Amino acid sequence: MMPPIVAPVINLKVILPELVMVITALVVLLFDLVLSKDKKSLLGYLSLLGLAISLIVSIGMWKEGISTYAFNMMIVVDRFTLLFNALFIVATLITILISINYIREEGINYGEYYTLILIAAVGMMLMAKANDLIIVFLGLETLSISIYVLVGFLRTNLKSNEASLKYFLLGAFSSAFLLYGMAFVYGATGSTKLPEIAKQVPYILSNPLLLAAVGFLIVGFGFKVALVPFHMWTPDVYEGAPTSITAFMSVGVKAAAFSAFLRVFLSSFLPLRPDWTMILWILAVLTMTLGNVIALSQDNIKRMLAYSSIAHAGYILVAMTAGGDLATTSIIFYLMAYTLMNLGAFAVVIVYGKKGEENILVSDYAGAGFKYPFLSVAMAIFMFSLAGIPPLAGFIGKFYIFSAAVKQGFIWLAIIGVLNSLVAVYYYLRVIVAMYMKEPVKEVGHLSFSIPMVVALLITTFFTLHMGILPSGYLNIAKKSIAMLVW
């Protein structure tokens, strides 16, 4: 007699924030069919409402303070997951705030824009929530496919088309590396679940299949976070994409990839740390150095911020190489700070540009300091913070990252990181010098400040200052987020 078939228990509560965002995305698509073109901006506000509800749900789950597994142990909800959930939601919320007026002026005010951003955010949340390599890949592809389309959303712009195609081809290539790595992990351990992999790894440390898997996974994640030498796509894609999407990619995709990178390597592959630590050490040095050195020669501010983004990935990798609770805490804090200051910088770039005349050269900012005081002060704060000048969020983030490296004995890595930060000061200060110490080279004209954009600038400016002046609360939240993790 055959045993009775037992239906699996499906706990939808663990994916409630994602469900809220998927429903919001579908409702946006539905309303897009009935709203006239001049009312499409309402879809942005509808998206903001869905994001606010999802954030409230995530905060409520954080307060419960328990780890929950669901869907046959493939998904885990703990404070690490929920903190990244909140980070992705805030990044998406600010992106939509800076997009509402921008996409209307660019003539791409379509409901699909908001839907794709929301679906991309769902992919990010799945990556942070993954307790199984299959879910990591599912989240990554959900994120990537949406971003491929968003990068090419300026359909009449050849640079946007080129950027989309380049990102699609190289993104698919990197996904193949990641998938091969996952397949090799399954071949070596017989499982794709992270806890099961962690149990098997100590007994097969010298297995060539496992070592190859680690290499492929580093390459796959390296593409997504733009580590050297897997960074080739970054400058062209950042320059060609709509500026609001460049902002979203620079923080969201990077944070999502690092959330999965951290969980996979610091939980499942911890016994292999001696093998991959030196690889990450080398990648961190190359990434910081190349990103900063090439950024020195960039006159296009979007390309400058692209190479800056590569360098910041290198700083985060310093902490990941060091390992330990302080390093993991500093990574999370740094991602929070970087999200706010980088989104703020791109928001200024959007305001300062306009359709047909983007004003994205550093020289275009000459004389802006006294003509647009609010905008220039905000930009100065973001540039100083990205450079790591106290008492701003970027300084605190770098301080804890390099402190973690020194604590774990990676003194030379910390020294190289500090020297790279000094190099970076030059190209960030170029923007401030242009704004306050140079005569205008051309007439920029009237700039339009929409209410959503002003709100986005106020949020990012306030928290960039607040996280630097009073960092203890944010560090405590970061510490609580890793308290239940096995490493």
N, C-alpha and C positions, 0 to 999 in steps of 0.2 A: 504494500500500500504506500502510495506516494505521500510524503509529508505535506502538510498544508502550506500554501503559498502565503507568506507573511508580507504585507505591504510595507515598504520602508517608511520610517517616520520622517516626515518632511517638516522641518522647523523654519518657517518663512521669516520668523522674527530676526534671525541672524543676518538676513539680507534685506531687511526692511528699508535701510537708507537707500540701497540700490534700487529697490522696487519703486520707491517714491520718485526717484530720478527718471527711471524708465517710463513710468506713467506720465510724468511731467513732459518728457520728450514726445510721447505719443499725443498728448493733449495739444502740445505746441503744433505738431503736424496737422492735427485736426482743425485748429483755429486758423492755421495758415491758409486753409482752403476757402475760408469765408471772409477773412479780413481784407479790406482794400489795401493797396500798396502804401498809402500814407499813414496807415494804422498798424503797420507791421511791427513798429517799435513796442507795441503792447506785448508781443511775444517774448521780448526780452524781459519785461517785468513779470510775466507769467513764469518764465524760467527762474527768475530770482526768487519767486515765491516757493517754487518746488525745492530749490536749493536750501532756502531757509528752513523749510519743514524737515528736510533730510538732515541738516545740521543739528536741529533740535533733537531729532530721534537719536543721532549719534551721541550727543551729549548725555541724553538720558541713559543710554546703554553704558557709557563710560562710568556714570555714577553707580551703576550696579556692581562694577568692579570684579566681574567673574569672567573666566575663560569658557567659551562655549564652542563645541565642535558640532558640525552638522554635515549633511549630505555625505554620509559614509566617511566621515573624518577628512573630507577634502577641503573643507573651509573651517577656519578658526576665527573666532571673534574674541579678541582680548584688547587690552588697552593700547598695545602697539598698533594694532589694526585700526582702532577707533581714532587714535591721534592722527594717523595718516589719512583716515577718512575725512576728518575735520580739515586737515591741510588741503586736500584735493578740493573739497567743497568751497573753502575760502578762496582758493586760487581760481576756481571756475566762476565763483560769484564776482570777483574783481574783474576777471576777463570779460564777463558779460556787461558789467558796468561800463568798462572802457570801450565796449563794442557797439553799444546801442546807437550812439551818434556817428561813430566811425563808419559802420557798414552802410548807414543811410547816405552819408556823403560819398562813399565809394560806389554806390549803386549796386550793392550786393545784399540788400536788405531782404533776405529770404528766411522763411521759417526753418529751412533745412540747416541753416548755419547754427542756430541755437540747439536744434535736435542733435546735430553731430557733436557739438561741444559737450552736451549732457551725456551722450553715449560714451564719448571718450573718457569722461570723468568716471563713469561706471566701470570701464575697463581698468582704470587706475585703482579704483577701490577693490576690484577683484584681485589684482596683483598683490596688494597689501594683505588681503584676507586669505591668500592661498596657503593651504597646508599640504598641497599636492602639486607636483610639477605640471600636471595637466591643466590645473586651474591657473597657474602662472602663465602658461602659453595662451589659454583662452582669454585671460584678461589683457595680455599683451596684444593679441590680434584684434580684440574689440577696440582697444585704444588706437592701435596703429592704422587700421582701415579708416577710422573716422578722421585721423589727422592727415592721412594721405589726401583725402578729399578737401579738407579745410585749407591745406597749404596751397592748393590750386584753385581756391574759390574765386580769385580775381581772374575769371576765365578769359578776359580780353587782354590780359597782361602776359607777355611772353616770358618774363622772368618768373612769374608765378607758375606758369605751366611747366617751365623747365625745373623749378624747385620741386614741384609735386612729383614729376616723373623721376627725378634723381632720388628723392626720398623714398619713393615706392620701390625702385629697383634695389637700392642699397638696404632699405628696411627689410625687404623680402629675403635678401641675401643673409642679413644678420639673423633673421628669424630661422633660417635653415640651420645656421650654426647652433642656435639655441636648441632647436628641436633634435639635432644630432646628439648634442650633449645630453639631453633628457633621455634619448633612446639608449645611449651608452650607460647612463646611470641605471636604467631599468635592466639592461643586460648584465650589469655587474652586481646589482643588489636584489633584483627580482621585484622591485617595488618603485612606485613613483611618489609614494607618500613620504613626506619629510621625516616624520618620527621613525618610520621603518628604515629609511635610508640611514639615519643617524645610528640605529642599532647595528646595522650591517657593516658600516664603513670601518670600524676598528679592526675587524677581522680580515679585511681585504685591502689593506693600505697600499700594498705593492702591486695590486691588480692593474695591468696596463690599460684595461678598458675604463677603469675608474679615473685614472690619471688623465686619459684622453677626454673623458667627460668633463672634468674640471676645466681643462683647457678650452673646450668648445663653449662651455657656459660663460667663462670669462670673456671670450670673444663676443658672444651674443649679448651679454649685458653691457659690455664695453661699447658696442655700437649705440645702444640706446641712451647711455649716459654721456656719449661723445668723449671717450677716452682716446688718447693718442696710442696707436696709429689708426684707430677706428673712427676718427673724427671728420673724415673728408667731406661728408655731406653737410656739416653744420653751417659754415659761413654762407654757402649759396642758398641753402634752404631758408635760413633765417632772413637773408636779404630779400628773397623772392616772395615769401609768404606774406599775406596781409599782416600788418604790424601787430594787431591784436592776437593773431594766432602764433606769431613768433613769440610774443610774451607768454602765452599759454604753454607752448612747447618748452620754452626755456626753463620753466619751473615745474610744470605738471608731469611731463614725460620723464624728466630727470628724477624727480622725487619718487614716482611710481617704480621706475627701474631700480633705484637704490633700495626701496622698501623690500622688493623681492630679492635683490642681491644680498641684502643683509640677512633676511630670514633663511634663505637657502644656504649661504656659506657659513653663517655663524651658528646655525643649528645643526644642519646635516653634515657639513664637511669640516667641522671644527677639528677632528683628529688629523686632518690633512693640512692643518695650518702651516707647518714648516714648508710644505711644498708650494702653497700658493701665496704665502706672505712675501717671498722675494719677488715673485711676478708682480704682485700689486705694488711693491716698493718701487720697482722700475717704472711701471705704468704711471704711478703717482708723480714721479719726478719728471718724466717725459711730458705728461699732460699739463702740469703746472707751468713748466718752462716754455714749451712750444706755444701754449695758449697765450701766455703773457708777452713773450717776445714778438710774436706776429701781431698781437693787438697794438703794439707800439706804433706800427706803420699804417694803421687803418684810419682813413679819413671819413669813411662811411660809418656812422654811429651804430647802425644795425650790425654791420660786420664786426665792429669793435666789441659790441656786446656779445656777439656770437663767440669770438675768441675768448672773451672774458668768461663766458659760460663754460668753455672747455677748461679754463684754468681753475674755476671753482669746483668742477668735478674732480680735479686733481687734489684740491684741498680736502674734499670729503674723503677721497681715497686714502689720504694720509691717516685719518682716524680709523678707517676700516682696516688698514694695514696694522696699525698699533693694536687694535682690539681692546677688550675690557669694557667694563660698565661706563667709565668716564668717556671713552672714545665713542661708544654707541650713543650715549646721551648727547655728546657734542655734535654728532652727525644729525640727530633729530633737531636739535636747536638750530644748527646751521641751515638746514633745509627750510625751517620755519622762517628764519631771518632772510634767507636768500629769496624765498618766494615773495615776500613783501617788498624788499628793496628793488628787485629786478622788475616786478610788475609795475611798481611805481615809476621806474626809469622809462619803461616802454610806454606808459601812459603819457608821460611828458612828450615823448617822441611823437605820439599820435596827435596830441593837442597842437604841437608846434608845426605839424605838417598839414597838408590839405590836398584834396584831389587834384592830380596833375602836377603838384609841386610839393613833394614830400618833405623837403628841407631836412635831409638826413645826413648832410655833411657836417662835420664839427665846425667848419667855418660859418655855416648858416646860423649858428647860435651866437655869433659875435654881436655884442651889444644888447643881448636879450635881458641881461641882469637887471637893468633899470627900466626897460620898457615893459617887461612882464615880471614884476617882482615875485608874485606868488609862485608862478611856474618855475622861476629860476631858483628860488630858495628851496623848493621841493627837489628840483634836479640836483642841486648842490648837496642836499642831505643824502640822496640816493647814491651819488657818486662817492662822497666821503665814506659812506657805509660800505659800499662795494670795495673800496680801497682798504678798508679796515682801520679807519681813523676813529679813535675814541671820542665821545662816549656812545657810539652808535652800535646797532645790532651786529653789523659785520665784524667789528672789532672783537666783541665778546665771543662770537662764533669762532673766529680764528684763534683767539686766545685759548679757548678750551680744546680745540683740535690739536694745536701744537703742544699744549700742556699734556694732553693724553699721550702724544707721541714720545715726549720726553720721559714721562712716567714709565712707559713700557720699554724704555731703552733705545728708542729710535731717534737718537739725538741728531744725527746727520740729516735725517729726513725732515726733522723740525727746522733745522737751520736752513736747508734748501727751501722749505716752505716760506720761512720769514723773508729770505732774500727775494723770492718770487713776489711776495706781497709788496716789497719795496719797489720792485720794477713796475708793478701794476699801478702804483700811486701816480706815476707819470702820465699814463694815458687817461686815467680818470680825471686828473687835475687839468688836463688839456681842455676838457669841456667847460670846467668852471672858469679857467683863465679866459677862454673865448667869450663866455657870457659876461664877465665883469671887467675885463681888462683890454678888450679889443673893440675897435670901431666896427659898426655893421658893414658888411660887404654888399648887402642887398636889402631891399625893403621886403619884409616878410608879410606885412599887411595885418588885417584884423584877424584875431584868433577867436574861435567860438568855444566857450566853456559851457558844455551841457551840465545839467544837474547831476546825472549819474557819473560823469567824468570827475566832477569836483568831489563827489562823495568818495570815489575810488582813490583820488589823490590824498584826501584827508585821512582815509583809513590807513593807506600805506605809509604816509608820512608819520602819522601818530605812532603806529606800532614799530616803525623803524627806530624812532626815538625812544619809545617806552621799553622795548626789548633791550636797548643798550644801556639805558639809565637804571632800569629796575629789572635785571634779568633773572633774579632768583625764582620768581613765580613760574616763568617759562621753563627754567631748568628743572624745577621740581616736577612739573607736568611731564617733561621728557624722561626723568628718572622713574616716575610711576609707570610710564608706558612700557618700560623694559623689565619691570619687577617680576613679571610672571614668565619671562622667557627663559629657555633652558641654558643659554650661554652666560 
